[in-house]
Amino acid sequence: MTPEQVQALAHQASTYACQALLSNEHWQEVRDQKFAELVIRDALEEAAEAVEKATYRKRWLKAGINSAPMQPCESAAVVRKLKEDIQ
């Protein structure tokens, strides 16, 4: 993740905290929690993309051998499911 991406996530978290909790004295905790959530979700998506890239050739060859369409990466799907579960 680049510094610019981290800064963008921090800005998103701050905006979320300001909009959601204008009168709450614990807005900093909410901001930090949201920032951590955004960073984790972004890292999980990067991991899913890396797994897809790493398994592409194997999935492509398997599809060719079986004369079938290339299957989606099951491992990447599991990682993306973890990402969806983070709230």
C-alpha positions in Angstrom: 0.0 0.0 0.0 1.4 3.4 -0.9 1.5 6.3 1.5 -1.1 8.1 -0.7 -3.4 5.1 -0.3 -3.0 5.1 3.5 -3.6 8.8 3.6 -6.8 8.4 1.5 -8.0 5.7 3.9 -7.3 7.9 6.9 -9.3 10.7 5.3 -12.2 8.3 4.6 -12.1 7.2 8.3 -12.0 10.8 9.5 -14.9 11.8 7.3 -16.9 8.7 8.5 -16.3 9.7 12.1 -17.3 13.3 11.6 -20.5 12.4 9.7 -21.6 9.6 12.0 -20.8 11.0 15.4 -20.8 14.8 15.3 -21.8 15.0 19.0 -20.1 12.0 20.3 -17.0 12.5 22.4 -15.5 9.2 21.3 -15.2 10.2 17.7 -11.4 9.6 17.7 -11.9 6.0 18.7 -14.5 5.5 16.0 -12.2 7.1 13.5 -9.3 4.9 14.5 -11.5 1.8 14.4 -12.8 2.7 10.9 -9.3 3.4 9.7 -8.1 0.0 10.9 -11.1 -1.6 9.2 -10.4 0.2 5.9 -6.7 -0.8 6.0 -7.5 -4.5 6.7 -10.1 -4.6 3.9 -7.6 -3.0 1.5 -4.9 -5.5 2.5 -7.2 -8.4 2.1 -8.2 -7.3 -1.4 -4.5 -7.0 -2.3 -4.0 -10.5 -0.9 -6.9 -11.8 -3.0 -5.5 -10.2 -6.1 -2.1 -11.7 -5.4 -3.5 -15.2 -4.9 -5.4 -14.9 -8.2 -2.3 -13.8 -10.0 -0.2 -16.6 -8.5 -2.8 -19.2 -9.4 -3.7 -17.9 -12.8 -1.4 -20.1 -14.9 -2.4 -23.3 -13.0 -6.1 -22.5 -13.4 -5.6 -21.7 -17.1 -3.8 -24.9 -17.7 -6.4 -27.0 -15.9 -9.2 -25.4 -17.9 -7.3 -26.1 -21.1 -6.6 -29.8 -20.2 -10.3 -30.3 -19.3 -11.6 -28.2 -22.2 -13.6 -26.2 -19.7 -13.9 -22.6 -18.8 -11.3 -21.3 -16.4 -12.6 -21.5 -12.8 -12.5 -18.6 -10.4 -9.8 -18.8 -7.7 -11.4 -20.4 -4.7 -8.6 -19.1 -2.3 -9.2 -15.6 -3.5 -12.9 -16.0 -2.9 -12.2 -17.1 0.7 -10.1 -14.1 1.3 -12.8 -11.8 -0.2 -15.3 -13.5 2.1 -13.1 -12.5 5.1 -13.1 -9.0 3.7 -16.9 -8.9 3.6 -17.2 -10.1 7.2 -15.2 -7.1 8.5 -17.7 -4.5 9.5 
